[in-house]
Amino acid sequence: MQVYIVHFGELGLKGRNRIFFVRQLVENIRAVLHDAEEANVSPFYSHILVKVSPDLPAEIIEARLGQVFGIAYFAPAMMTPAEFETISQAALQLAEGVVTSATTFKVDTTRGDKQFPVYSQDVDREIGARIVERTGAPVKLKDPDVTVSIQIYEDASYCFVRRLPGAGGLPVGVSGRVLTLFSGGIDSPVAAHMMLKRGCTLDLLHFHLLPNAELARASKIVDMARAVLAPHRLAAPLYLISAAPFETAMASVNTRVATVVFRRFIMHTAERLALQRKALALVTGESIGQVASQTLPNINMISQATTLPILRPLISYDKSEIVAAAQRIGTYEFSIQPYKDPCSIHARNPSTWANLDEVMRVETEIDVPTLLETTLRDYVDEVWINF
């Protein structure tokens, strides 16, 4: 079996609630290792122990673990009986692969079993001396190039020299459900990803201008949603909603606040769906000043359309930072594919400081309550993203 010791960061600060977070992280790790013939994932003292059958290559295991939120770092380990000579042989074997006369190292031993007959410092000293004899490498106790870690418990010991970075954050599923407004652009997939990192479960909502539901289901929006959810094997509903009724109602209205009115209509719609799904907040990819609807006055005006909290994880990000994040999580190439987003059609000379009286006049003229009922009744297509 391939063995990994998983270390978590802020989960360790959760006090009496920590067991709830750890259990969810265990379930999430099991989910990403679903296709291994045998995978055992279990809480292990203050860590999580992962054992995976050799049929799943190490590079695949490590790539998947590296994307699981809640993991600070994880270490491929050699598991041996809790006997000093066996531990020493394992440590020497691992050290020979990475410790040379040109590198510094130290041995760091933790005894989970206090009955083990050799004290931790003596294990460090004796095995360190053997590594020096074998490799000629100098010992450096502070900030060495390589740390040979040894953890000793009653039933087994674990040795490792590599520490692979995890994704950090909180395990998906511990923070409640949110409804994410999902456009065809670069920002919203990144915002959705960041809410997953804080442990949220996602529902997704997208307004489109496509002629029918079949074309919407075949669009890049579904591919983008799958790209966000796939690393976590998280099933989620994607609501594909036609903007046609709104566009028809606005066809004869000449106003500079059309974009704000549309964004407020989206919030009205999202709130209704969120309440049905017991979602606790709405999520957008807004960043202050990026476009006309995202000036602070307009953001304030749009926020007044719902009583639910609106979370904006990208609010202070530069566009270059958002693009870099999209490239990192694998959604950028989908986002830049040609697509006519409803928000873009209201961009002709839009107001950057919408007047409330004008917004209310337009909303009365197009009869937003009736428009909302029509849209929710006849123009919502629910697609489940499953794995």
Secondary structure as a PSIPRED ss2 file (coil, helix, strand):
# PSIPRED VFORMAT (PSIPRED V4.0)

   1 M C   1.000  0.000  0.000
   2 Q E   0.000  0.000  1.000
   3 V E   0.000  0.000  1.000
   4 Y E   0.000  0.000  1.000
   5 I E   0.000  0.000  1.000
   6 V E   0.000  0.000  1.000
   7 H E   0.000  0.000  1.000
   8 F C   1.000  0.000  0.000
   9 G C   1.000  0.000  0.000
  10 E H   0.000  1.000  0.000
  11 L H   0.000  1.000  0.000
  12 G H   0.000  1.000  0.000
  13 L H   0.000  1.000  0.000
  14 K C   1.000  0.000  0.000
  15 G H   0.000  1.000  0.000
  16 R H   0.000  1.000  0.000
  17 N H   0.000  1.000  0.000
  18 R H   0.000  1.000  0.000
  19 I H   0.000  1.000  0.000
  20 F H   0.000  1.000  0.000
  21 F H   0.000  1.000  0.000
  22 V H   0.000  1.000  0.000
  23 R H   0.000  1.000  0.000
  24 Q H   0.000  1.000  0.000
  25 L H   0.000  1.000  0.000
  26 V H   0.000  1.000  0.000
  27 E H   0.000  1.000  0.000
  28 N H   0.000  1.000  0.000
  29 I H   0.000  1.000  0.000
  30 R H   0.000  1.000  0.000
  31 A H   0.000  1.000  0.000
  32 V H   0.000  1.000  0.000
  33 L C   1.000  0.000  0.000
  34 H C   1.000  0.000  0.000
  35 D C   1.000  0.000  0.000
  36 A C   1.000  0.000  0.000
  37 E C   1.000  0.000  0.000
  38 E C   1.000  0.000  0.000
  39 A E   0.000  0.000  1.000
  40 N E   0.000  0.000  1.000
  41 V E   0.000  0.000  1.000
  42 S E   0.000  0.000  1.000
  43 P E   0.000  0.000  1.000
  44 F E   0.000  0.000  1.000
  45 Y C   1.000  0.000  0.000
  46 S C   1.000  0.000  0.000
  47 H E   0.000  0.000  1.000
  48 I E   0.000  0.000  1.000
  49 L E   0.000  0.000  1.000
  50 V E   0.000  0.000  1.000
  51 K E   0.000  0.000  1.000
  52 V E   0.000  0.000  1.000
  53 S C   1.000  0.000  0.000
  54 P C   1.000  0.000  0.000
  55 D C   1.000  0.000  0.000
  56 L C   1.000  0.000  0.000
  57 P C   1.000  0.000  0.000
  58 A H   0.000  1.000  0.000
  59 E H   0.000  1.000  0.000
  60 I H   0.000  1.000  0.000
  61 I H   0.000  1.000  0.000
  62 E H   0.000  1.000  0.000
  63 A H   0.000  1.000  0.000
  64 R H   0.000  1.000  0.000
  65 L H   0.000  1.000  0.000
  66 G C   1.000  0.000  0.000
  67 Q C   1.000  0.000  0.000
  68 V C   1.000  0.000  0.000
  69 F C   1.000  0.000  0.000
  70 G C   1.000  0.000  0.000
  71 I C   1.000  0.000  0.000
  72 A C   1.000  0.000  0.000
  73 Y E   0.000  0.000  1.000
  74 F E   0.000  0.000  1.000
  75 A E   0.000  0.000  1.000
  76 P E   0.000  0.000  1.000
  77 A E   0.000  0.000  1.000
  78 M E   0.000  0.000  1.000
  79 M E   0.000  0.000  1.000
  80 T E   0.000  0.000  1.000
  81 P C   1.000  0.000  0.000
  82 A C   1.000  0.000  0.000
  83 E C   1.000  0.000  0.000
  84 F H   0.000  1.000  0.000
  85 E H   0.000  1.000  0.000
  86 T H   0.000  1.000  0.000
  87 I H   0.000  1.000  0.000
  88 S H   0.000  1.000  0.000
  89 Q H   0.000  1.000  0.000
  90 A H   0.000  1.000  0.000
  91 A H   0.000  1.000  0.000
  92 L H   0.000  1.000  0.000
  93 Q H   0.000  1.000  0.000
  94 L H   0.000  1.000  0.000
  95 A H   0.000  1.000  0.000
  96 E H   0.000  1.000  0.000
  97 G H   0.000  1.000  0.000
  98 V H   0.000  1.000  0.000
  99 V C   1.000  0.000  0.000
 100 T C   1.000  0.000  0.000
 101 S C   1.000  0.000  0.000
 102 A C   1.000  0.000  0.000
 103 T C   1.000  0.000  0.000
 104 T C   1.000  0.000  0.000
 105 F E   0.000  0.000  1.000
 106 K E   0.000  0.000  1.000
 107 V E   0.000  0.000  1.000
 108 D E   0.000  0.000  1.000
 109 T E   0.000  0.000  1.000
 110 T E   0.000  0.000  1.000
 111 R E   0.000  0.000  1.000
 112 G C   1.000  0.000  0.000
 113 D C   1.000  0.000  0.000
 114 K C   1.000  0.000  0.000
 115 Q C   1.000  0.000  0.000
 116 F C   1.000  0.000  0.000
 117 P C   1.000  0.000  0.000
 118 V C   1.000  0.000  0.000
 119 Y C   1.000  0.000  0.000
 120 S H   0.000  1.000  0.000
 121 Q H   0.000  1.000  0.000
 122 D H   0.000  1.000  0.000
 123 V H   0.000  1.000  0.000
 124 D H   0.000  1.000  0.000
 125 R H   0.000  1.000  0.000
 126 E H   0.000  1.000  0.000
 127 I H   0.000  1.000  0.000
 128 G H   0.000  1.000  0.000
 129 A H   0.000  1.000  0.000
 130 R H   0.000  1.000  0.000
 131 I H   0.000  1.000  0.000
 132 V H   0.000  1.000  0.000
 133 E H   0.000  1.000  0.000
 134 R H   0.000  1.000  0.000
 135 T H   0.000  1.000  0.000
 136 G C   1.000  0.000  0.000
 137 A C   1.000  0.000  0.000
 138 P C   1.000  0.000  0.000
 139 V E   0.000  0.000  1.000
 140 K C   1.000  0.000  0.000
 141 L C   1.000  0.000  0.000
 142 K C   1.000  0.000  0.000
 143 D C   1.000  0.000  0.000
 144 P C   1.000  0.000  0.000
 145 D C   1.000  0.000  0.000
 146 V E   0.000  0.000  1.000
 147 T E   0.000  0.000  1.000
 148 V E   0.000  0.000  1.000
 149 S E   0.000  0.000  1.000
 150 I E   0.000  0.000  1.000
 151 Q E   0.000  0.000  1.000
 152 I E   0.000  0.000  1.000
 153 Y C   1.000  0.000  0.000
 154 E C   1.000  0.000  0.000
 155 D C   1.000  0.000  0.000
 156 A C   1.000  0.000  0.000
 157 S E   0.000  0.000  1.000
 158 Y E   0.000  0.000  1.000
 159 C E   0.000  0.000  1.000
 160 F E   0.000  0.000  1.000
 161 V C   1.000  0.000  0.000
 162 R C   1.000  0.000  0.000
 163 R C   1.000  0.000  0.000
 164 L E   0.000  0.000  1.000
 165 P E   0.000  0.000  1.000
 166 G C   1.000  0.000  0.000
 167 A C   1.000  0.000  0.000
 168 G C   1.000  0.000  0.000
 169 G C   1.000  0.000  0.000
 170 L E   0.000  0.000  1.000
 171 P C   1.000  0.000  0.000
 172 V C   1.000  0.000  0.000
 173 G C   1.000  0.000  0.000
 174 V C   1.000  0.000  0.000
 175 S C   1.000  0.000  0.000
 176 G C   1.000  0.000  0.000
 177 R E   0.000  0.000  1.000
 178 V E   0.000  0.000  1.000
 179 L E   0.000  0.000  1.000
 180 T E   0.000  0.000  1.000
 181 L E   0.000  0.000  1.000
 182 F C   1.000  0.000  0.000
 183 S C   1.000  0.000  0.000
 184 G C   1.000  0.000  0.000
 185 G C   1.000  0.000  0.000
 186 I C   1.000  0.000  0.000
 187 D H   0.000  1.000  0.000
 188 S H   0.000  1.000  0.000
 189 P H   0.000  1.000  0.000
 190 V H   0.000  1.000  0.000
 191 A H   0.000  1.000  0.000
 192 A H   0.000  1.000  0.000
 193 H H   0.000  1.000  0.000
 194 M H   0.000  1.000  0.000
 195 M H   0.000  1.000  0.000
 196 L H   0.000  1.000  0.000
 197 K H   0.000  1.000  0.000
 198 R E   0.000  0.000  1.000
 199 G C   1.000  0.000  0.000
 200 C C   1.000  0.000  0.000
 201 T E   0.000  0.000  1.000
 202 L E   0.000  0.000  1.000
 203 D E   0.000  0.000  1.000
 204 L E   0.000  0.000  1.000
 205 L E   0.000  0.000  1.000
 206 H E   0.000  0.000  1.000
 207 F E   0.000  0.000  1.000
 208 H E   0.000  0.000  1.000
 209 L C   1.000  0.000  0.000
 210 L C   1.000  0.000  0.000
 211 P C   1.000  0.000  0.000
 212 N C   1.000  0.000  0.000
 213 A H   0.000  1.000  0.000
 214 E H   0.000  1.000  0.000
 215 L H   0.000  1.000  0.000
 216 A H   0.000  1.000  0.000
 217 R H   0.000  1.000  0.000
 218 A C   1.000  0.000  0.000
 219 S C   1.000  0.000  0.000
 220 K H   0.000  1.000  0.000
 221 I H   0.000  1.000  0.000
 222 V H   0.000  1.000  0.000
 223 D H   0.000  1.000  0.000
 224 M H   0.000  1.000  0.000
 225 A H   0.000  1.000  0.000
 226 R H   0.000  1.000  0.000
 227 A H   0.000  1.000  0.000
 228 V H   0.000  1.000  0.000
 229 L H   0.000  1.000  0.000
 230 A H   0.000  1.000  0.000
 231 P H   0.000  1.000  0.000
 232 H H   0.000  1.000  0.000
 233 R C   1.000  0.000  0.000
 234 L C   1.000  0.000  0.000
 235 A C   1.000  0.000  0.000
 236 A E   0.000  0.000  1.000
 237 P E   0.000  0.000  1.000
 238 L E   0.000  0.000  1.000
 239 Y E   0.000  0.000  1.000
 240 L E   0.000  0.000  1.000
 241 I E   0.000  0.000  1.000
 242 S E   0.000  0.000  1.000
 243 A C   1.000  0.000  0.000
 244 A H   0.000  1.000  0.000
 245 P H   0.000  1.000  0.000
 246 F H   0.000  1.000  0.000
 247 E H   0.000  1.000  0.000
 248 T H   0.000  1.000  0.000
 249 A H   0.000  1.000  0.000
 250 M H   0.000  1.000  0.000
 251 A C   1.000  0.000  0.000
 252 S C   1.000  0.000  0.000
 253 V C   1.000  0.000  0.000
 254 N C   1.000  0.000  0.000
 255 T C   1.000  0.000  0.000
 256 R C   1.000  0.000  0.000
 257 V C   1.000  0.000  0.000
 258 A H   0.000  1.000  0.000
 259 T H   0.000  1.000  0.000
 260 V H   0.000  1.000  0.000
 261 V H   0.000  1.000  0.000
 262 F H   0.000  1.000  0.000
 263 R H   0.000  1.000  0.000
 264 R H   0.000  1.000  0.000
 265 F H   0.000  1.000  0.000
 266 I H   0.000  1.000  0.000
 267 M H   0.000  1.000  0.000
 268 H H   0.000  1.000  0.000
 269 T H   0.000  1.000  0.000
 270 A H   0.000  1.000  0.000
 271 E H   0.000  1.000  0.000
 272 R H   0.000  1.000  0.000
 273 L H   0.000  1.000  0.000
 274 A H   0.000  1.000  0.000
 275 L H   0.000  1.000  0.000
 276 Q H   0.000  1.000  0.000
 277 R C   1.000  0.000  0.000
 278 K C   1.000  0.000  0.000
 279 A C   1.000  0.000  0.000
 280 L C   1.000  0.000  0.000
 281 A E   0.000  0.000  1.000
 282 L E   0.000  0.000  1.000
 283 V E   0.000  0.000  1.000
 284 T C   1.000  0.000  0.000
 285 G C   1.000  0.000  0.000
 286 E C   1.000  0.000  0.000
 287 S C   1.000  0.000  0.000
 288 I C   1.000  0.000  0.000
 289 G C   1.000  0.000  0.000
 290 Q C   1.000  0.000  0.000
 291 V C   1.000  0.000  0.000
 292 A H   0.000  1.000  0.000
 293 S H   0.000  1.000  0.000
 294 Q H   0.000  1.000  0.000
 295 T C   1.000  0.000  0.000
 296 L H   0.000  1.000  0.000
 297 P H   0.000  1.000  0.000
 298 N H   0.000  1.000  0.000
 299 I H   0.000  1.000  0.000
 300 N H   0.000  1.000  0.000
 301 M H   0.000  1.000  0.000
 302 I H   0.000  1.000  0.000
 303 S H   0.000  1.000  0.000
 304 Q C   1.000  0.000  0.000
 305 A C   1.000  0.000  0.000
 306 T C   1.000  0.000  0.000
 307 T C   1.000  0.000  0.000
 308 L C   1.000  0.000  0.000
 309 P C   1.000  0.000  0.000
 310 I E   0.000  0.000  1.000
 311 L E   0.000  0.000  1.000
 312 R C   1.000  0.000  0.000
 313 P C   1.000  0.000  0.000
 314 L C   1.000  0.000  0.000
 315 I C   1.000  0.000  0.000
 316 S C   1.000  0.000  0.000
 317 Y C   1.000  0.000  0.000
 318 D C   1.000  0.000  0.000
 319 K H   0.000  1.000  0.000
 320 S H   0.000  1.000  0.000
 321 E H   0.000  1.000  0.000
 322 I H   0.000  1.000  0.000
 323 V H   0.000  1.000  0.000
 324 A H   0.000  1.000  0.000
 325 A H   0.000  1.000  0.000
 326 A H   0.000  1.000  0.000
 327 Q H   0.000  1.000  0.000
 328 R H   0.000  1.000  0.000
 329 I H   0.000  1.000  0.000
 330 G C   1.000  0.000  0.000
 331 T C   1.000  0.000  0.000
 332 Y H   0.000  1.000  0.000
 333 E H   0.000  1.000  0.000
 334 F H   0.000  1.000  0.000
 335 S H   0.000  1.000  0.000
 336 I C   1.000  0.000  0.000
 337 Q C   1.000  0.000  0.000
 338 P C   1.000  0.000  0.000
 339 Y C   1.000  0.000  0.000
 340 K C   1.000  0.000  0.000
 341 D C   1.000  0.000  0.000
 342 P H   0.000  1.000  0.000
 343 C H   0.000  1.000  0.000
 344 S H   0.000  1.000  0.000
 345 I H   0.000  1.000  0.000
 346 H H   0.000  1.000  0.000
 347 A C   1.000  0.000  0.000
 348 R C   1.000  0.000  0.000
 349 N C   1.000  0.000  0.000
 350 P C   1.000  0.000  0.000
 351 S C   1.000  0.000  0.000
 352 T C   1.000  0.000  0.000
 353 W C   1.000  0.000  0.000
 354 A C   1.000  0.000  0.000
 355 N C   1.000  0.000  0.000
 356 L H   0.000  1.000  0.000
 357 D H   0.000  1.000  0.000
 358 E H   0.000  1.000  0.000
 359 V H   0.000  1.000  0.000
 360 M H   0.000  1.000  0.000
 361 R H   0.000  1.000  0.000
 362 V H   0.000  1.000  0.000
 363 E H   0.000  1.000  0.000
 364 T H   0.000  1.000  0.000
 365 E H   0.000  1.000  0.000
 366 I H   0.000  1.000  0.000
 367 D C   1.000  0.000  0.000
 368 V H   0.000  1.000  0.000
 369 P H   0.000  1.000  0.000
 370 T H   0.000  1.000  0.000
 371 L H   0.000  1.000  0.000
 372 L H   0.000  1.000  0.000
 373 E H   0.000  1.000  0.000
 374 T H   0.000  1.000  0.000
 375 T H   0.000  1.000  0.000
 376 L H   0.000  1.000  0.000
 377 R H   0.000  1.000  0.000
 378 D H   0.000  1.000  0.000
 379 Y C   1.000  0.000  0.000
 380 V E   0.000  0.000  1.000
 381 D E   0.000  0.000  1.000
 382 E E   0.000  0.000  1.000
 383 V E   0.000  0.000  1.000
 384 W E   0.000  0.000  1.000
 385 I E   0.000  0.000  1.000
 386 N C   1.000  0.000  0.000
 387 F C   1.000  0.000  0.000
